[in-house]
């Protein structure tokens, strides 16, 4: 059974960099079939896709966040990571990692982790 | 970007009654050569991650009760809960995975009347 688990800092100061990791178990992130995504939900708002990464390491980011986002793979640890720079209060959200995003739906999700941006 | 618009934003339905949610995409999400619409529906309960209910517009994910059904093609889609149960209270989202960036509808909140 595939499982994803987010981890990282739950509190980030404005202008600093948010960093999260998604540990994957039950499947290899090197699988050629899937992409691996980050999605967020600000309080009281809907779901926003942040970006995804393929097994090759190719990445695609939401144009609205592209200048601040980096998603990377660590095949040795079977995990992928999110870095979002220059955060503001608007980046406060529950952040989810998920499998899928391009040509396939998001079929497995992590439990989500709340990241607050505050001084 | 493909804009996904759901209606209504919220609805209250009596237990055992039908709930219907609509989703419209700003351009077709039908992949003609495969004859599949790249449209999924999710159920999102408070404190939990979203759960995939349906994909290819009408294919139920494993384990999803058959009271959940999807229909539509191209740009217009519908999620139907045939007989609302208490555990169905949630926000429901449609999602297109036809093109990058993948986009979601704004969500429809389903409550018990």
Interface residues (C-beta under 8 A of the other chain):
Chain A: X37 X46 X47 X48 X49 X60 X62 X63 X96 X98 X100 X101 X102 X103 X104 X105 X106 X107 X109 X110 X111 X112
Chain B: X1 X38 X40 X42 X44 X48 X49 X50 X51 X52 X55 X61 X93 X95 X97 X98 X100 X101 X102 X103 X104 X105 X106 X107
